[in-house]
Amino acid sequence: MSESFGDAWDRPAEGDSASTGDQYEREAYLELIGTHLRASGVADVRRFRRISDYVNMLDGFFRLRDVVLLDRTGAPTRITLPELRVRLDDVAIVGQLVVDPLPPSLDGHVVVTKQQRRLVVMTRAHIIYGYVYIHEFGSLMQFVDSTDPKFIPMSNVRVRWLADRRLAGRYPFALIQRSQILGVATEGTGAPKVATARRKAAVAAAEAEMLADEGGLAPASPVPELEQV
């Protein structure tokens, strides 16, 4: 008597109830971005109505199939993989290129009023512009400081590389991992003239102080040697 236990990726074996559509009813095409990672592929989101619910449920690895590795600008490379597992800790951004309408909910749910707020997020390798939705009259900083959920949903997202400022991508919807966030701001383009002027003034003051210190350390006149008696 032979038994089938599925494959090495823990996918259900043929004939298993999970392979008939009970568990893998929906899929989404996503991009995963990290410090040195950019890959696109299909994620089986099962019965989750929201991509954010599915991603925040994950632990350990993020699994994609029909994978294409991308370069820094999002152009596809020649490297393709039938399936790839990426350690979740190394994923900073989960981008969704096309947002499908949510399937109808079978359970009754209460609609909570939320307000749209602009947010700029900085990770180890990227700067991200977009909008978050928080409870009405809620604090944006409290929302950012929270530890739950571990991936923050954002809409109308633009991602740029910090190293060269090239546009990495635009997404109608994306998820940002909180543990990857190094800095946050509410505006990314506010008061550019003031910021630039203060930077120039600070650099000029530092250079002037350095020149003054160098002048003070100039060698003194040599002391004449004493004549031997």
Secondary structure, DSSP 8 states (H G I E B T S, - for coil): -------TT----TT-GGGGTTS--EEEEEEEE-SS-EEEEEEEEET-SSHHHHHHH--SEEEEEEEEEE-TTS-EEEEEEEEEEEEGGG--EEEESS-------SS------EEEEEEEEE-SSEEEEEEEEEETT--HHHHHH---SSEEEEEEEEEEETTT--EEEEEEEEEEEGGG--EEES-SSSSHHHHHHHHHHHHHHHHHHHHHHHHHTS-----------
